[in-house]
Every structure is written in structure tokens, then in C-alpha cells.
Amino acid sequence: MAKINENFEKLPGSYLFAEIARRTEAFQEANPDADIIKLGIGDVTRPLVSAVREAMHEAIDEQASSDTFKGYGPYEGYAFLREAIAEHDYASRGMDIEPDEIFVSDGAKSDCGNIGDILSVDNTIAVCDPVYPVYVDSNAIEGRAGEYDVDAEEWTRIHYMPTTAENGFCPALPSGDVDVIYLCSPNNPTGTVLTSEQLKAWVDYANAHDALIMFDAAYERFITEPDIPHSIFEVEGAKTCAIEFRSFSKTAGFTGMRCGYAVIPKALVRQGQSLNELWMRRQSTKFNGASYIIQKGAAAIYTPEGAKQVEASLDYYRQNAKVIKEGLESAGLEVYGAVNSPYVWCKTPHAMGSWDFFNKLLEEAQVVTTPGAGFGPAGEGYIRLTAFGDADQTREAVERIKRIL
């Protein structure tokens, strides 16, 4: 008899955003005339910029000729994109990252979930709390998380690091040893950032304990303050202890196109094994590379015209974040994030539960948010709103929320 991976049976309920979609659809079916505004899932709404579209059209035209047709591409991504990434995302900020340390993929979510393939199931895992669910769920599926404690709403083998207003949204270093540490800055869901000094403490800890930092920098393009690092590799010592994940989803509107990349330095070695080589072996076994057409589009954002166009789209979302933050603050709510992030983290009023406030906003304001409890125990009592909506609808959503409060 074929046996299933029993770890799936341990997962609590459905995936967070699937549950949000289910509740939203049920409300819409019961209220067909409802004008719902979605500020929940972080899906972009601005169209692909013209430089990207033109590059993708050119790539499609190349497929019409045997001289320029592309079949299987390099598992790690085409050199033209990896070289552009190395130059513009790293060398321009003083970091020495080589193209062969960059692995192009179909998105940061896939990389965050798949990176566990090269790690032992015996590793102990530390995550910020609240946290992007993929970090926890992917480790649970592979058997690293232990059992799910329904009462505590925690996995027994996951080390949860409170990342809250009380500690300035900077988790404390573990008192003991942990093997793999997930950090995200700008953070999803809180929208807060880690400073160079804060990241240096984590890098020093990881190097001292032979631990590994998984650094999610998917939202780094939203950083506006000059002294906030865009990459963990801006921190001395990170190349011997960190893997970085980035995405074109929010940077260039590729949520539907799917393209991102992981940076695994060649200096990163554990148990005598190069993690760069292990990841290449994993990718060449399980992945045939991101689409050539998509990679051509991604490379276009590094051209002068493409960079200018993408920056205009980012400014559009940054303004939305400002509108949400200032609007909710004017209503007397406690709000974080937005300044360096497309996410706004809002404390619920009157100690209301996250899902209760989610339901109130959906039913009374017809606005979809994300309940903080879905991101971990420390997320209870908060909701997350995204800046990726239409500007007019974003302003309308804020006014609706203000009215019902």
C-alpha cells in the first residue's frame, strides 16, 4: 500500500490565504451586491511596465526562428539575468556577490519552501513570531517541526521568537543553540525592518554556532530610509552563514509571471559540503529553470528605462501604504510598518481577536484584510493590510474602516 507523508495531517486547518479566500467568497455569495475591496493578500494591481512587456514580446518573437529559439535553459538561470542581478542588486551597494552564487527560480516562496531539501530533518528551526506561514509549514511538511500544539498554537520543535512592539520588532537571540534561523526584513507581516547593528548580532550568533540564516529580502525595494540594509550581505561575516531570497513579484509586478532568486555564497559550507553546490544539485534534479521569456522580462527592470518605470510603480504602492497608515492612525488605531514596507500592521481595537476584527471589517466595511493570528501566536490582536491595491480603492477602504470605528 502506498503511504502518504503523514506530516500533512499535522498541519492545522487550511493555508492562511486559502482560508481568507474561502471566507471572502462565502460573504460575496451571500451578498452578491457587496462591493468588496481587497487589502488582504499581497497581490499587485499595477500592470507590467512597458520595458518589461517589450522585452517579453521580443523573447516570444525569438521563439519563431530556429536561430534564436530557446529550449531548456540553464538550471541556475541565464547568465544575462544573473549578471544584471549581481551588478545592480549587489555590486552597486558595495557587495561582492558573483553571478554563480545567484540561482534564478520561479519565486521566493518556492525557494523558501524548497531550501529544506538540502538540510537535515534533525535541524532545529527558529522563526520570528509573527511569521510568514511558508517558513513554518514547509518545515512541518518535512518533519522538522514536531507536533502541533493546538492549545499553544505552536509546533513543538519550532523555536518561536516574539517580534513585537514590546521588543521593537527585533527578536532576541536564542538562549541556546538553534541550527536554522528565518529572518525577514522588511518583515512580512509587521512591515518593520532590522538595522545593520541588529543584523550583525544575528550574523555573529550564526557564525559562532555554525547556524544558518535564511534571509527573506523580498520587499527590500520598499526601503526608503537610507541607513537600513537592503541585504544581509551588507553585514560583515554574512557570506559564511546566510542564504538570501529575493523576488520580482513585488519589485516588478511579477506575482503572475513568477520569477525570483536565491543567493548562496560559495563560502557557505557546512559539514564540509558547499551549500552552493548542494542547491545546484537539487535544482538540476527537481527544477528545469525559470522561463526564458520571464527571465528576459526580469532583466529589463535593470535597464535605465525599466528601472525608472519600476520605481514609479513602487512609489504608487508606497503612497498607498502612507494613506493606510495615516488614515488608521487618525482613527485612533495603533499602527506599524508602511515606512519601509508595503505592509501595514494594525492593532485591533478594544482587544478584539484578529479573526473577529477581520470578520467585522469584511461584513461591515466590505474590506478584506489578513488576521494577524494567521501569522503565529504573537500575531493575535493584529491585522495586516497591504498597499498593493488600486489607489482610489485604497482611500475608499480606509474611509470605510474609519466610518465603522
C-alpha positions in Angstrom: 0.0 0.0 0.0 1.3 3.4 -0.9 1.8 5.5 2.2 1.4 9.3 2.4 3.5 11.9 4.1 1.8 11.9 7.5 3.2 15.3 8.3 0.5 16.9 6.1 -2.1 15.5 8.5 -0.4 17.5 11.3 -0.9 20.9 9.6 -3.6 22.9 11.3 -6.6 23.8 9.1 -6.0 25.3 5.7 -3.3 27.6 4.5 -3.9 31.2 5.8 -4.6 32.9 2.5 -6.8 30.0 1.3 -9.0 30.5 4.4 -9.2 34.2 3.7 -10.3 33.5 0.1 -12.9 31.0 1.4 -14.4 33.4 3.8 -14.4 36.2 1.3 -16.1 34.1 -1.4 -18.7 32.9 1.1 -19.5 36.5 2.0 -19.7 37.5 -1.6 -22.1 34.7 -2.5 -24.3 35.6 0.4 -24.1 39.3 -0.5 -23.8 39.5 -4.3 -24.2 43.2 -4.4 -21.4 43.8 -1.9 -18.5 46.0 -3.3 -15.6 44.2 -1.7 -12.1 45.9 -1.6 -9.3 43.5 -1.0 -6.3 44.7 1.1 -5.5 41.2 2.4 -3.3 39.1 0.1 -0.2 40.9 -1.2 -1.1 40.7 -4.9 -0.1 43.6 -7.1 -2.5 45.5 -9.2 -0.3 47.8 -11.4 0.3 46.4 -14.9 3.7 45.3 -16.0 5.8 48.3 -17.1 6.4 48.8 -20.8 10.1 47.9 -20.7 9.3 44.5 -19.3 6.4 43.9 -21.7 8.6 44.9 -24.7 11.4 42.6 -23.6 9.0 39.7 -23.2 7.5 40.3 -26.6 11.0 40.3 -28.1 11.6 37.0 -26.3 8.4 35.5 -27.7 9.4 36.6 -31.3 12.7 34.8 -30.8 10.8 31.6 -30.4 9.7 31.9 -34.1 13.1 31.3 -35.5 15.4 28.3 -35.2 18.3 30.6 -34.9 17.0 32.3 -31.7 14.7 29.6 -30.3 15.3 28.6 -26.7 14.6 25.2 -25.3 15.9 24.0 -22.0 17.8 26.8 -20.2 20.4 26.7 -17.5 19.1 25.3 -14.3 20.5 28.2 -12.4 19.2 30.9 -14.7 20.5 32.6 -17.8 23.8 34.5 -17.5 22.3 37.8 -18.7 19.9 37.9 -15.7 22.3 36.6 -13.1 25.0 39.2 -14.2 22.5 42.0 -14.1 21.4 41.0 -10.6 25.0 40.8 -9.4 25.8 44.2 -10.8 22.6 46.2 -9.9 21.4 44.5 -6.7 24.7 43.8 -5.0 27.8 45.5 -6.6 26.0 48.8 -6.7 25.7 48.6 -2.9 29.2 47.5 -2.3 28.6 43.8 -2.1 30.8 41.2 -3.8 28.3 38.6 -5.0 29.3 36.6 -8.1 26.8 35.5 -10.8 27.4 31.8 -10.0 26.2 32.5 -6.4 22.8 33.5 -7.8 20.1 31.0 -8.6 17.1 32.2 -10.6 13.8 30.5 -9.8 10.0 30.8 -10.1 9.7 32.9 -7.0 10.9 33.4 -3.4 8.0 31.4 -2.0 9.2 28.3 -3.9 12.8 28.8 -2.7 11.8 29.3 0.9 9.8 26.1 0.8 12.3 24.1 -1.2 15.6 25.1 0.6 14.9 22.4 3.2 15.7 19.8 0.7 19.4 20.3 1.3 19.0 20.3 5.1 18.7 17.5 7.6 15.4 16.9 9.3 17.3 16.9 12.6 17.9 20.7 12.4 16.3 22.9 15.0 14.4 25.8 13.5 13.9 29.3 14.8 11.3 31.7 13.3 10.1 35.2 14.2 6.6 35.3 15.6 4.5 36.6 13.8 5.9 35.0 10.7 5.2 34.3 7.0 3.5 30.9 7.1 5.6 29.2 4.5 8.7 29.1 6.7 6.9 27.1 9.3 4.6 25.0 7.1 7.4 23.8 4.8 9.5 22.7 7.7 6.4 20.9 9.2 5.8 19.1 6.0 9.4 17.8 6.0 9.2 16.7 9.6 11.3 19.3 11.4 8.5 20.9 13.4 7.4 18.1 15.6 3.7 18.0 16.6 1.3 20.9 16.5 0.1 22.0 20.0 -3.4 23.2 19.4 -3.7 25.0 22.8 -0.4 26.9 22.4 -0.9 27.2 18.6 2.7 26.3 18.2 4.8 23.5 16.8 6.7 21.6 19.5 10.1 21.7 17.7 10.0 25.2 16.4 11.6 27.9 18.4 9.3 30.9 18.2 11.0 34.3 18.7 8.5 37.1 19.6 8.9 40.0 17.2 6.5 42.6 18.7 6.1 46.2 19.6 7.4 45.3 23.1 10.9 44.4 21.8 10.9 46.9 19.0 10.2 44.2 16.5 13.7 42.8 16.9 13.7 39.2 18.1 16.0 38.3 21.0 18.9 35.9 20.2 18.2 32.4 21.3 19.4 31.4 24.8 20.6 28.1 23.4 21.6 26.6 20.1 19.4 26.6 17.0 20.5 25.5 13.6 18.4 27.4 11.1 17.1 30.9 11.6 14.5 32.6 9.4 14.6 36.4 9.3 12.7 38.7 7.0 13.4 42.4 6.6 11.3 44.4 5.7 9.2 42.0 7.7 6.1 40.2 6.5 3.7 40.7 8.2 4.7 43.6 10.5 6.3 45.9 7.9 9.1 46.7 10.2 12.9 46.5 9.5 16.1 45.4 11.1 19.1 47.7 11.3 22.7 46.9 10.5 23.5 46.5 14.1 20.6 44.2 14.8 21.5 42.0 11.8 25.2 42.0 12.8 24.2 40.4 16.1 22.4 37.6 14.2 25.3 37.1 11.8 27.7 36.8 14.7 25.5 34.4 16.5 25.1 32.2 13.4 28.8 32.1 12.8 29.6 31.3 16.4 27.1 28.4 16.4 27.5 27.2 12.8 23.9 28.1 12.3 22.3 29.1 9.0 20.3 32.3 8.4 17.5 32.2 5.8 17.1 35.9 5.0 14.0 36.9 3.1 14.6 40.2 1.4 11.6 40.0 -1.0 10.5 43.6 0.0 13.8 45.3 0.0 12.9 47.7 -2.8 10.3 49.4 -0.5 13.0 50.5 1.9 13.1 54.3 2.0 15.3 55.1 5.0 19.0 55.4 3.9 20.6 53.6 6.9 18.5 50.3 6.6 20.4 47.4 4.9 18.8 46.0 1.7 20.6 42.7 2.0 22.1 40.6 4.8 25.3 40.6 2.7 25.9 44.2 3.6 26.8 42.8 7.0 30.3 41.6 7.6 30.5 37.8 8.0 27.2 37.0 6.4 28.7 35.1 3.4 29.7 32.3 5.7 26.3 31.9 7.4 23.4 33.2 5.2 21.2 32.5 2.2 19.2 35.3 0.8 15.9 35.1 -1.1 14.5 37.8 -3.3 11.6 38.2 -5.6 10.4 40.1 -8.7 6.8 39.7 -7.6 6.5 42.9 -5.6 9.5 44.7 -7.2 8.2 44.5 -10.7 4.7 43.1 -10.5 5.6 39.5 -11.3 3.1 37.8 -9.0 1.6 36.2 -12.0 4.8 35.9 -14.0 6.8 34.1 -11.3 10.4 34.9 -11.0 12.8 35.3 -8.1 16.2 34.2 -7.0 18.3 32.9 -4.1 21.8 33.9 -3.3 24.0 31.1 -1.8 27.6 32.2 -1.4 30.4 29.7 -2.3 31.9 30.4 1.1 28.9 28.9 2.8 30.0 25.4 3.9 28.5 23.0 6.5 29.9 19.6 7.4 32.5 20.0 4.6 29.8 20.5 2.0 29.2 23.5 -0.2 25.6 24.6 0.1 26.0 26.4 -3.2 26.9 23.0 -4.9 24.1 21.2 -3.0 21.5 23.7 -4.1 22.7 23.4 -7.7 22.4 19.6 -7.4 18.9 20.0 -6.0 17.8 22.4 -8.7 19.2 20.3 -11.5 17.3 17.3 -10.2 13.9 18.9 -9.4 13.7 22.1 -11.5 14.2 22.8 -15.2 14.8 26.6 -14.8 12.5 29.6 -15.0 11.1 30.5 -18.3 13.4 32.3 -20.8 10.6 34.7 -21.7 10.1 35.6 -18.0 13.8 36.0 -17.4 14.1 38.4 -20.3 11.3 40.5 -18.8 13.0 40.4 -15.4 16.3 41.6 -16.9 14.5 44.6 -18.4 14.0 46.1 -15.0 17.7 46.7 -14.8 17.8 48.8 -17.9 17.7 52.6 -17.3 14.2 52.9 -18.7 13.0 49.8 -16.9 14.4 50.9 -13.6 12.7 54.3 -13.9 9.3 52.7 -14.8 9.5 50.2 -11.9 10.4 52.9 -9.4 7.2 54.8 -10.5 5.1 51.7 -9.7 6.9 51.3 -6.4 6.1 54.9 -5.5 2.4 54.2 -6.3 2.4 51.4 -3.7 4.4 53.4 -1.2 1.9 56.2 -1.3 -0.9 53.6 -0.7 0.9 52.5 2.4 1.2 56.0 3.6 -2.6 56.6 3.1 -3.4 53.4 5.0 -1.1 54.2 7.9 -2.1 57.8 8.3 -5.8 57.0 7.9 -5.8 54.3 10.5 -3.8 56.4 12.9 -6.2 59.3 12.5 -9.0 56.8 13.6 -7.0 56.2 16.8 -5.6 52.8 15.9 -2.0 51.7 16.8 -0.2 51.2 13.5 3.3 49.9 12.5 5.1 49.4 9.2 4.4 51.2 5.9 7.5 53.5 6.0 9.9 50.8 4.5 7.3 48.3 3.5 4.1 47.7 1.5 2.5 46.2 4.7 0.7 48.0 7.5 0.4 46.2 10.8 -2.5 47.4 12.9 -3.5 46.6 16.4 -7.2 45.6 16.7 -9.4 48.0 18.8 -10.7 47.0 22.2 -8.5 43.8 22.4 -10.7 42.3 19.7 -9.5 39.0 18.3 -7.8 39.0 14.9 -10.4 36.9 13.1 -13.2 38.8 14.9 -11.9 42.1 13.5 -11.3 40.5 10.1 -15.0 39.5 10.1 -16.1 42.9 11.3 -14.2 44.7 8.5 -15.5 42.2 5.9 -19.1 42.3 6.9 -19.5 46.0 7.9 -16.9 47.8 5.7 -16.6 45.1 2.9 -12.8 45.4 3.2 -10.7 42.2 3.2 -7.6 42.2 5.4 -5.4 39.5 6.9 -5.8 38.4 10.5 -2.6 38.6 12.4 -3.3 35.3 14.2 -2.7 33.5 10.9 1.0 34.5 11.2 1.6 33.0 14.6 0.6 33.3 18.3 2.2 36.8 18.6 0.1 38.0 15.7 -3.1 37.7 17.7 -4.8 41.0 18.2 -3.5 42.5 14.9 -4.4 42.6 11.3 -2.3 43.2 8.2 -3.2 45.4 5.3 -1.4 45.6 2.0 -0.6 48.6 -0.1 -0.9 46.7 -3.4 -4.4 47.8 -4.2 -5.8 50.5 -6.5 -5.1 54.0 -5.1 -8.8 55.1 -5.2 -10.0 51.9 -3.7 -7.3 52.1 -1.0 -8.5 55.5 0.0 -12.1 54.3 -0.1 -11.3 51.3 2.1 -9.6 53.5 4.7 -12.7 55.8 4.8 -15.0 52.8 5.2 -12.9 51.5 8.1 -12.9 54.9 9.8 -16.7 55.1 9.5 -17.4 51.8 11.2 -15.0 52.7 14.0 
